[in-house]
Amino acid sequence: MNAAARIIFALALLTGAVLFVVSLKSPPPGPKPGPTLPEEGSSLPSPGPEAKPGVLDSHENCRACHETIYREWEQSYHAQAWVDPMFKELSKDYRDESCHSCHAPRPVHDAGFATAEARRSVREAGITCLTCHQKGNRVVGPIRDPEGAPGCPPDCGPTYDPAHASGESQAVTNTYCGVCHNLHKTNDEFLGSRFAREGMTCLSCHMQEVVRPIVPNGKPRRSRIHTFPGAHSEELLRQAMEAQARVEGDRLVARTVNKGAGHKIPTDARHRAILLRVAFFDPDGGPVPVPSPLTGEVDREVTIDLIRLFYRWEEKESTQVDADGTLGRDNWREASIPIPPAARGGKAIVRLYYLLRWDWPPERGVLVDQEEVRLE
């Protein structure tokens, strides 16, 4: 072997040795990791052709850009739909699987809107951002922006959805809320009320409108509060109903009035109840015990009407109060009770209680309203 050949052979051996050492330090071949979201407070990178899929796989992804809305959702009973102790109890420690589809649903877009479908993972998160906003691997929302959304991950979108954007029409009411909330006909009740005829929607009360940036440093836009207040909100309960009372001869007549709910009260859940109760007082202000016409029990304050959507096994007609303007129906229920002779010259106080559980005592509920009437 001449000198030139020996030099070439030596260089080849050296190159092979270097490549072998490098291969020992390199990671084994495998799938490349997907992109990660930046820390809160930092800005997202602009999407580009090199961006990888896989961002939209959890409701937690939404927090980085929508911190305020995310915090609102965390306070809501949508977020607590699965872990709520009452749901756990009523579903027999989750054994009643018929409840799962609405308390931990798949995204309604992917399920097709006809009915809710239970998801198999992360059920403790309840009804999440993705339940309403995920469509495939995109986010649907109410914003139509021809310039796109600079800085958004490519899988986030957003994609404009005309149904989601129609807060001024009833498409959201019918399309989104009804997937779960029409199981007990709440949406049908609403669509038969005067509120629907006046152009209101579920969102009018349960997602109040606000103008604010929806992303950090974004321009103010029309948005909606995501706390979803309902029967757990004392303010909303007091806007929805009131008590009335009057004297007719020797009887006290009391009403439960649905003055502001766009559906029956109570609605949606058979375990909820409204109690109409009365207490009588003599001219000196002393209590006058009376028997309850429902239970026969004698006490200082007694229930004279129980307002519920009963369980099927109870085999009782509903006593719910219809929404105002429901055709052919009144937005009130009346109950009456004889006025005790000892209460003449005194007064009666009618109280309206809302209970999340029909079998709770009144003091565990909310005193929504009361009316005092003189007994001349």
GIRA-V639755 format. One record per backbone hydrogen bond with DSSP energy under -1.0 kcal/mol. CO is the residue of the C=O (numbers start at 1). NH is the residue of the N-H. Records with the same first field share a line. If there is no record, write none. Layout:
# GIRA-V639755
CO = NH ; NH
This chain:
# GIRA-V639755
2 = 6
3 = 7
4 = 8
5 = 9
6 = 10
7 = 11
8 = 12
9 = 13
10 = 14
11 = 15
12 = 16
13 = 17
14 = 18
15 = 19
16 = 20
17 = 21
18 = 22
19 = 23
20 = 24
39 = 42
48 = 51
55 = 57
58 = 61
59 = 62
60 = 63
62 = 66
66 = 70
67 = 71
68 = 72
69 = 73
70 = 74
71 = 75
73 = 76
78 = 81 ; 127
80 = 84
84 = 88
85 = 89
86 = 90
87 = 91
88 = 93
89 = 92
91 = 96
92 = 95
95 = 97
96 = 99
99 = 103
100 = 104
104 = 119
107 = 111
108 = 112 ; 113
117 = 106
122 = 125
123 = 126
129 = 133
130 = 134
131 = 108
133 = 140
135 = 138
138 = 135
139 = 159
141 = 161
145 = 148
149 = 152
153 = 156 ; 157
156 = 139
159 = 141
161 = 165
165 = 167
166 = 169
170 = 174
171 = 175
172 = 176 ; 177
173 = 178
176 = 179
177 = 180 ; 181
178 = 182
180 = 183
181 = 186
182 = 185
185 = 189
186 = 190
187 = 191
190 = 193
193 = 197
194 = 198
195 = 200
196 = 199
201 = 204
202 = 205 ; 206
203 = 207
208 = 225
210 = 223
212 = 221
215 = 218
221 = 212
223 = 210
230 = 233
233 = 237
234 = 238
235 = 239
236 = 240
237 = 241
240 = 259 ; 260
242 = 257
244 = 255
246 = 253
248 = 251
250 = 339
251 = 248
252 = 337
253 = 246
254 = 335
255 = 244
256 = 333
257 = 242 ; 259
265 = 321
267 = 269
269 = 272
271 = 358
273 = 355
274 = 307
275 = 353
276 = 304 ; 305
277 = 351
278 = 302
279 = 349
280 = 288
281 = 347
282 = 285
286 = 282
290 = 299
292 = 296
297 = 292
299 = 290
302 = 278
305 = 276
307 = 274
308 = 319
311 = 314
312 = 315
321 = 265
323 = 326
324 = 194
326 = 329
331 = 258
333 = 256
335 = 254
337 = 252
340 = 343
341 = 344
343 = 346
346 = 375
347 = 281
348 = 373
349 = 279
350 = 371
351 = 277
352 = 368 ; 369
353 = 275
354 = 366
355 = 273
357 = 360
361 = 364
362 = 365
366 = 354 ; 368
369 = 352
371 = 350
373 = 348
375 = 345
